Amino acid sequence: MRFNQQRNRLVGKLLVWGSSKLRFWVALSVLFIGLSLFMLSVLAWSNFHQMLYGNNNNDNSGSTFLTISKKYESDLIKNKILVFSGRETEELRYAPEVQGVEELTANSFTLKLQLGNNVLTTPLTVETVNTSFIDNPPVDWYWEPTSPSVPIIVPRDLQSLYNFNFASSRNLFPMSDPMVKNLALKLIVGDSNTVQKVYNASIVGFTDRVASILVPDSFMVINERIFGKQPMAPTRLLVKVKDPSANSFIDYLQRNHYITNTEQLHWNKARIISGWANKALLIMAALMLGSCIMAFLLFAKLTLFRARSSIGQLLQLGYDTSYLFRYILLRYTGLLLFVSLPVIVMLVFIQSGISKIARSMMMLLSANPDWKIWLVLAGGICILFVLLLAIVMKLIKYPKYGSND
């Protein structure tokens, strides 16, 4: 046991530490700094990608999804062809840059909204859309006839309009999200001359994507079957677009006399510029990581090169080549893990903090680093391990892999 410890200490000084422990720790520090900067850049790229382009159905910037309608031209209104036919909807699915299309279906039955105990009653138009196209759908986004209330999603702009225009001009209190969600609402379906159905309703969420009041599809289907006048073709489509500012997509809209919220087209140009700047930062960090890896490999190579004569003497004393080969790989692999673990802990803590800050700004980011970040880190460690393996095979000349000259 003691002989093995002394042997390992001797071999470690020759093959790992080198003649100076200070140089060894400097090399590890350089590798740690390079790996940390690179992984922080990857983390920043991942978070920017989520903020700019969204994650699944969460689109933080709101500009990936566009509401498409037809131009209000006199001949179109006269001929009542503002609605989208099935053929037009299907053609839009294959338009340039389009990744998905969903119809915004409005109610054809008479509907009124009542606030409180008949404090205010007003006609109301609601729409439905596929849940996958709703930003941040609430967990209770469903309805059936036995449900205690009908869940409603309202546009965030509607709340802002009340708080900053209507309420401020009449000395009323602004309404926070909890206050809006606690409003006692009723939905009255049907004409006053016919049988009416009254449902309790509650606001369960807000949307930055759709400028419409949304209800679950099941509520629309059941009441259309009972109170509907005639099926309504969609007049608006919600479209998911990869690059709304692409000339091919804009030309397609103009050619078919379609209109959309053009301010989001301009915003997307700024989003693309930000994306390229973020990628440039990632490239610079990769170059810095490459320099740090080369410095660490140079340290390992110089340490082994200086110990070549000592390695030969160890072999003459009876040390097995396979033992030296395994020892150096295990030690350097341990050093790589030693450097990687603090980086992993740092990434987890930083991402958790970024997620909390984003949530306070009404944006959704994952609380843990994306799986692609771990894949990049594992790939970098594997590349470094392969390079170390090549150096060890060349300098120690392991019989199975190296030459025997």
VEXDREN-2710 file (C-alpha; in Angstrom, 1 decimal):
% VEXDREN-2710
k/r/px/py/pz
1/MET/0.0/0.0/0.0
2/ARG/2.7/2.5/1.0
3/PHE/4.8/1.5/-2.0
4/ASN/1.8/2.2/-4.3
5/GLN/1.3/5.6/-2.7
6/GLN/4.9/6.5/-3.1
7/ARG/4.9/5.3/-6.7
8/ASN/1.8/7.3/-7.5
9/ARG/3.3/10.4/-5.9
10/LEU/6.4/10.0/-7.9
11/VAL/4.6/9.4/-11.2
12/GLY/2.2/12.2/-10.5
13/LYS/5.1/14.7/-10.0
14/LEU/6.6/13.6/-13.2
15/LEU/3.6/13.4/-15.5
16/VAL/1.0/15.7/-14.0
17/TRP/2.4/18.4/-11.7
18/GLY/5.7/18.9/-13.6
19/SER/8.5/20.8/-12.0
20/SER/6.3/23.7/-10.8
21/LYS/2.9/23.4/-9.0
22/LEU/2.3/27.1/-9.7
23/ARG/2.5/26.5/-13.4
24/PHE/0.0/23.6/-13.0
25/TRP/-2.5/25.7/-11.1
26/VAL/-2.1/28.6/-13.6
27/ALA/-2.9/26.1/-16.4
28/LEU/-6.0/24.9/-14.6
29/SER/-7.1/28.5/-13.9
30/VAL/-6.7/29.4/-17.5
31/LEU/-8.8/26.4/-18.6
32/PHE/-11.5/27.2/-16.0
33/ILE/-11.7/30.9/-17.1
34/GLY/-11.9/29.9/-20.8
35/LEU/-14.6/27.2/-20.1
36/SER/-16.6/29.5/-17.9
37/LEU/-16.6/32.4/-20.4
38/PHE/-17.6/30.1/-23.2
39/MET/-20.4/28.4/-21.3
40/LEU/-21.7/31.8/-20.1
41/SER/-21.8/32.9/-23.7
42/VAL/-23.7/29.7/-24.6
43/LEU/-26.1/30.4/-21.7
44/ALA/-26.6/34.0/-22.9
45/TRP/-27.3/32.7/-26.4
46/SER/-29.8/30.2/-25.2
47/ASN/-31.7/32.8/-23.1
48/PHE/-31.6/35.4/-26.0
49/HIS/-33.0/32.7/-28.3
50/GLN/-35.8/32.0/-25.9
51/MET/-36.6/35.7/-25.5
52/LEU/-36.4/36.5/-29.2
53/TYR/-37.8/33.4/-30.8
54/GLY/-39.8/31.8/-28.0
55/ASN/-39.7/28.3/-26.7
56/ASN/-42.4/25.9/-28.0
57/ASN/-45.7/27.9/-27.7
58/ASN/-44.1/30.5/-25.4
59/ASP/-43.1/33.5/-27.6
60/ASN/-41.8/36.2/-25.2
61/SER/-41.3/38.9/-27.9
62/GLY/-44.7/38.3/-29.4
63/SER/-43.5/38.9/-33.0
64/THR/-43.3/35.3/-34.2
65/PHE/-47.1/35.1/-34.3
66/LEU/-49.0/37.5/-36.6
67/THR/-52.7/38.1/-37.0
68/ILE/-53.6/38.1/-40.8
69/SER/-56.8/39.6/-42.3
70/LYS/-57.9/40.9/-45.6
71/LYS/-57.7/44.6/-46.7
72/TYR/-60.8/46.7/-46.1
73/GLU/-61.3/47.6/-49.7
74/SER/-64.7/48.8/-50.9
75/ASP/-65.1/46.0/-53.5
76/LEU/-64.3/43.3/-50.9
77/ILE/-66.8/44.7/-48.4
78/LYS/-69.4/45.0/-51.1
79/ASN/-69.0/41.4/-52.1
80/LYS/-68.6/40.2/-48.5
81/ILE/-65.4/38.2/-49.2
82/LEU/-63.4/39.4/-46.1
83/VAL/-63.6/35.9/-44.8
84/PHE/-60.9/33.3/-45.6
85/SER/-61.9/30.2/-47.5
86/GLY/-60.5/26.8/-46.8
87/ARG/-58.4/27.0/-50.0
88/GLU/-56.9/30.4/-48.9
89/THR/-56.1/29.1/-45.4
90/GLU/-54.4/26.0/-46.9
91/GLU/-52.4/28.1/-49.3
92/LEU/-51.2/30.3/-46.5
93/ARG/-49.8/27.2/-44.7
94/TYR/-47.3/26.8/-47.6
95/ALA/-46.5/30.5/-47.9
96/PRO/-42.8/31.5/-47.5
97/GLU/-41.6/31.6/-43.9
98/VAL/-44.9/30.3/-42.5
99/GLN/-44.6/27.5/-39.9
100/GLY/-48.2/27.2/-38.8
101/VAL/-51.7/28.6/-39.3
102/GLU/-54.8/28.5/-37.0
103/GLU/-58.2/30.0/-37.5
104/LEU/-59.6/32.6/-35.1
105/THR/-63.2/31.5/-34.9
106/ALA/-65.8/34.0/-33.7
107/ASN/-69.2/33.4/-32.2
108/SER/-72.3/33.7/-34.4
109/PHE/-74.7/33.5/-31.4
110/THR/-75.8/36.6/-29.4
111/LEU/-73.6/37.0/-26.4
112/LYS/-73.5/39.6/-23.6
113/LEU/-71.2/40.3/-20.8
114/GLN/-72.6/41.3/-17.4
115/LEU/-70.4/42.7/-14.6
116/GLY/-71.4/42.1/-11.1
117/ASN/-75.0/42.3/-10.1
118/ASN/-76.1/43.9/-13.4
119/VAL/-73.7/46.8/-12.8
120/LEU/-72.8/46.8/-16.5
121/THR/-74.1/44.8/-19.5
122/THR/-72.6/45.0/-22.9
123/PRO/-72.7/43.0/-26.1
124/LEU/-69.6/40.8/-26.5
125/THR/-67.7/39.0/-29.3
126/VAL/-65.4/36.2/-28.3
127/GLU/-63.1/33.9/-30.3
128/THR/-61.4/30.6/-30.0
129/VAL/-58.0/29.4/-31.3
130/ASN/-55.9/26.3/-31.0
131/THR/-54.4/26.1/-27.5
132/SER/-50.9/25.6/-28.9
133/PHE/-51.1/29.1/-30.3
134/ILE/-52.0/30.8/-27.0
135/ASP/-49.1/32.4/-25.2
136/ASN/-48.9/31.1/-21.6
137/PRO/-52.2/29.1/-21.5
138/PRO/-53.5/28.7/-17.9
139/VAL/-53.7/25.2/-16.5
140/ASP/-57.5/25.5/-16.0
141/TRP/-58.0/26.3/-19.7
142/TYR/-61.0/24.0/-20.3
143/TRP/-64.7/24.0/-20.0
144/GLU/-67.7/21.7/-19.9
145/PRO/-71.3/22.3/-19.1
146/THR/-70.8/21.2/-15.5
147/SER/-67.9/23.6/-14.9
148/PRO/-68.5/26.3/-12.3
149/SER/-67.4/29.1/-14.6
150/VAL/-66.3/29.8/-18.1
151/PRO/-62.5/30.7/-18.2
152/ILE/-61.7/33.8/-20.3
153/ILE/-58.4/35.2/-21.6
154/VAL/-58.3/38.9/-22.4
155/PRO/-55.7/41.0/-24.3
156/ARG/-53.1/42.6/-22.1
157/ASP/-53.7/45.9/-24.0
158/LEU/-57.3/45.9/-22.8
159/GLN/-56.1/46.1/-19.2
160/SER/-53.6/48.8/-20.1
161/LEU/-56.2/50.8/-21.9
162/TYR/-58.4/50.8/-18.8
163/ASN/-55.6/51.6/-16.3
164/PHE/-53.9/54.3/-18.2
165/ASN/-56.8/55.9/-20.1
166/PHE/-60.2/55.2/-18.8
167/ALA/-59.4/54.9/-15.0
168/SER/-57.0/57.8/-14.9
169/SER/-59.4/60.2/-16.7
170/ARG/-62.2/59.4/-14.2
171/ASN/-60.1/59.2/-11.0
172/LEU/-60.7/55.5/-10.7
173/PHE/-58.4/53.0/-9.2
174/PRO/-56.2/51.0/-11.7
175/MET/-56.7/47.2/-11.7
176/SER/-53.9/44.8/-11.1
177/ASP/-53.9/41.2/-12.4
178/PRO/-55.4/39.7/-9.2
179/MET/-58.1/42.3/-9.2
180/VAL/-59.0/41.6/-12.8
181/LYS/-59.1/37.9/-12.1
182/ASN/-61.4/38.4/-9.1
183/LEU/-64.1/40.2/-11.1
184/ALA/-67.5/38.6/-10.9
185/LEU/-68.7/38.1/-14.5
186/LYS/-71.6/36.5/-16.3
187/LEU/-72.0/35.5/-19.9
188/ILE/-75.5/35.7/-21.2
189/VAL/-76.1/33.6/-24.4
190/GLY/-79.1/34.1/-26.6
191/ASP/-81.5/36.8/-27.5
192/SER/-83.9/38.4/-25.0
193/ASN/-86.8/37.1/-27.2
194/THR/-85.7/33.5/-26.9
195/VAL/-84.4/31.2/-24.2
196/GLN/-81.3/32.5/-22.7
197/LYS/-78.5/30.7/-20.9
198/VAL/-76.4/32.4/-18.2
199/TYR/-72.9/31.2/-17.2
200/ASN/-70.6/32.4/-14.5
201/ALA/-67.3/33.5/-16.0
202/SER/-63.8/34.5/-14.7
203/ILE/-60.7/35.9/-16.3
204/VAL/-57.9/33.4/-15.9
205/GLY/-55.1/34.9/-18.0
206/PHE/-53.9/37.5/-20.4
207/THR/-52.5/37.4/-23.9
208/ASP/-50.0/39.6/-25.6
209/ARG/-50.4/37.7/-28.9
210/VAL/-54.1/37.9/-29.8
211/ALA/-56.1/41.1/-29.8
212/SER/-59.3/39.3/-28.9
213/ILE/-61.2/37.9/-26.0
214/LEU/-60.7/34.1/-26.0
215/VAL/-62.9/31.3/-24.6
216/PRO/-62.3/27.5/-24.7
217/ASP/-63.3/25.8/-27.9
218/SER/-65.8/23.5/-26.1
219/PHE/-67.8/26.5/-25.0
220/MET/-68.0/27.8/-28.5
221/VAL/-69.0/24.5/-30.0
222/ILE/-71.8/23.7/-27.6
223/ASN/-73.4/27.1/-27.7
224/GLU/-73.1/27.4/-31.5
225/ARG/-75.0/24.1/-31.7
226/ILE/-77.8/25.4/-29.5
227/PHE/-77.9/29.2/-30.2
228/GLY/-75.8/29.7/-33.3
229/LYS/-77.4/31.3/-36.4
230/GLN/-75.0/30.0/-39.1
231/PRO/-71.4/28.8/-39.2
232/MET/-69.1/31.7/-39.5
233/ALA/-66.0/31.5/-41.8
234/PRO/-62.9/33.0/-40.2
235/THR/-62.1/36.6/-40.9
236/ARG/-58.7/36.4/-39.1
237/LEU/-55.9/33.9/-39.1
238/LEU/-53.2/33.5/-36.5
239/VAL/-50.0/32.7/-38.3
240/LYS/-46.6/31.5/-36.9
241/VAL/-43.8/32.9/-39.0
242/LYS/-40.1/32.2/-38.9
243/ASP/-39.0/35.6/-40.3
244/PRO/-41.9/38.1/-40.7
245/SER/-39.5/40.7/-42.2
246/ALA/-38.5/38.4/-45.1
247/ASN/-39.2/40.0/-48.5
248/SER/-40.8/36.8/-49.8
249/PHE/-43.3/36.8/-47.0
250/ILE/-44.1/40.5/-47.3
251/ASP/-44.5/40.1/-51.1
252/TYR/-46.9/37.2/-50.5
253/LEU/-49.1/39.4/-48.2
254/GLN/-49.2/42.3/-50.6
255/ARG/-49.9/40.0/-53.6
256/ASN/-52.9/38.5/-51.9
257/HIS/-54.2/41.8/-50.3
258/TYR/-53.5/40.6/-46.8
259/ILE/-52.7/42.9/-43.9
260/THR/-51.1/42.3/-40.5
261/ASN/-49.6/44.3/-37.5
262/THR/-46.7/45.9/-39.4
263/GLU/-45.0/47.2/-36.2
264/GLN/-44.1/43.6/-35.5
265/LEU/-42.4/43.3/-38.9
266/HIS/-40.2/46.3/-38.0
267/TRP/-39.4/44.8/-34.6
268/ASN/-38.4/41.5/-36.2
269/LYS/-35.6/43.3/-38.1
270/ALA/-34.2/44.5/-34.8
271/ARG/-34.6/41.0/-33.4
272/ILE/-32.5/39.6/-36.3
273/ILE/-29.8/42.1/-35.7
274/SER/-29.7/41.2/-32.0
275/GLY/-29.5/37.6/-32.9
276/TRP/-26.5/38.1/-35.1
277/ALA/-24.8/40.2/-32.4
278/ASN/-25.4/37.4/-29.9
279/LYS/-23.9/34.8/-32.3
280/ALA/-20.9/37.0/-32.8
281/LEU/-20.4/37.0/-29.0
282/LEU/-20.6/33.2/-29.0
283/ILE/-18.0/33.0/-31.8
284/MET/-15.6/35.3/-29.8
285/ALA/-16.1/33.2/-26.7
286/ALA/-15.4/30.0/-28.7
287/LEU/-12.1/31.5/-29.9
288/MET/-11.2/32.4/-26.4
289/LEU/-12.0/28.9/-25.2
290/GLY/-9.9/27.4/-28.0
291/SER/-7.0/29.6/-26.8
292/CYS/-7.4/28.4/-23.2
293/ILE/-7.6/24.7/-24.3
294/MET/-4.5/25.1/-26.4
295/ALA/-2.7/26.7/-23.4
296/PHE/-3.7/23.7/-21.2
297/LEU/-2.7/21.2/-23.8
298/LEU/0.6/22.9/-24.2
299/PHE/1.2/22.7/-20.5
300/ALA/0.3/18.9/-20.5
301/LYS/2.5/18.3/-23.6
302/LEU/5.5/20.2/-22.2
303/THR/5.2/18.4/-18.8
304/LEU/5.2/15.0/-20.5
305/PHE/7.9/16.0/-23.0
306/ARG/10.2/17.1/-20.2
307/ALA/9.5/13.8/-18.4
308/ARG/10.4/11.6/-21.4
309/SER/13.8/10.7/-20.0
310/SER/12.3/10.0/-16.6
311/ILE/9.6/7.8/-18.3
312/GLY/12.3/5.8/-20.0
313/GLN/14.0/5.2/-16.6
314/LEU/10.7/4.2/-15.0
315/LEU/10.2/1.7/-17.8
316/GLN/13.7/0.3/-17.2
317/LEU/13.0/0.0/-13.5
318/GLY/10.0/-2.3/-14.4
319/TYR/7.1/0.1/-14.6
320/ASP/4.5/-1.1/-17.0
321/THR/3.6/1.0/-20.0
322/SER/-0.1/0.3/-19.6
323/TYR/0.1/1.5/-15.9
324/LEU/1.6/4.8/-17.0
325/PHE/-0.9/5.2/-19.8
326/ARG/-3.9/4.5/-17.5
327/TYR/-2.4/6.7/-14.7
328/ILE/-2.0/9.8/-16.9
329/LEU/-5.5/9.4/-18.5
330/LEU/-7.2/9.0/-15.1
331/ARG/-5.4/12.0/-13.6
332/TYR/-6.1/14.3/-16.5
333/THR/-9.7/13.1/-16.7
334/GLY/-10.1/13.9/-13.0
335/LEU/-8.7/17.4/-13.7
336/LEU/-11.2/18.0/-16.4
337/LEU/-14.0/17.0/-14.1
338/PHE/-12.5/19.1/-11.3
339/VAL/-12.7/22.1/-13.6
340/SER/-16.1/21.3/-15.0
341/LEU/-18.0/20.8/-11.8
342/PRO/-17.7/24.5/-10.6
343/VAL/-18.8/25.6/-14.1
344/ILE/-21.9/23.4/-13.9
345/VAL/-22.9/24.8/-10.4
346/MET/-22.3/28.3/-11.7
347/LEU/-24.5/27.8/-14.7
348/VAL/-27.4/26.4/-12.6
349/PHE/-27.3/29.3/-10.1
350/ILE/-27.0/32.0/-12.8
351/GLN/-29.9/30.5/-14.9
352/SER/-32.1/30.3/-11.8
353/GLY/-31.5/34.0/-11.1
354/ILE/-32.1/35.0/-14.7
355/SER/-35.3/33.1/-14.8
356/LYS/-36.6/35.0/-11.7
357/ILE/-35.6/38.3/-13.1
358/ALA/-37.3/37.5/-16.4
359/ARG/-40.5/36.4/-14.6
360/SER/-40.6/39.8/-12.8
361/MET/-40.5/41.4/-16.3
362/MET/-43.5/39.2/-17.5
363/MET/-41.2/36.9/-19.6
364/LEU/-40.8/33.2/-19.4
365/LEU/-37.4/31.5/-19.3
366/SER/-36.6/28.0/-18.1
367/ALA/-35.4/27.8/-14.5
368/ASN/-32.7/25.3/-15.5
369/PRO/-30.1/25.5/-18.3
370/ASP/-31.4/24.1/-21.6
371/TRP/-30.3/20.5/-22.4
372/LYS/-28.3/21.9/-25.4
373/ILE/-26.0/23.7/-22.9
374/TRP/-25.1/20.5/-21.2
375/LEU/-24.6/18.9/-24.7
376/VAL/-22.1/21.6/-25.6
377/LEU/-20.3/21.2/-22.3
378/ALA/-20.1/17.5/-22.7
379/GLY/-18.9/17.9/-26.3
380/GLY/-16.1/20.3/-25.2
381/ILE/-14.9/17.9/-22.5
382/CYS/-14.9/15.0/-24.9
383/ILE/-12.9/17.0/-27.5
384/LEU/-10.4/17.9/-24.8
385/PHE/-10.2/14.3/-23.7
386/VAL/-9.5/13.1/-27.2
387/LEU/-6.7/15.6/-27.7
388/LEU/-5.2/14.6/-24.4
389/LEU/-5.4/11.0/-25.4
390/ALA/-3.6/11.7/-28.6
391/ILE/-0.8/13.5/-26.7
392/VAL/-0.4/10.6/-24.2
393/MET/-0.3/8.0/-27.0
394/LYS/2.3/9.9/-28.8
395/LEU/4.6/10.7/-25.9
396/ILE/4.3/7.5/-23.8
397/LYS/4.0/5.3/-26.9
398/TYR/1.5/2.9/-25.5
399/PRO/2.2/-0.4/-27.4
400/LYS/-1.3/-1.0/-28.4
401/TYR/-1.8/2.5/-29.9
402/GLY/1.6/4.1/-30.3
403/SER/4.7/3.2/-32.3
404/ASN/7.6/1.3/-30.7
405/ASP/10.5/3.1/-32.3
END
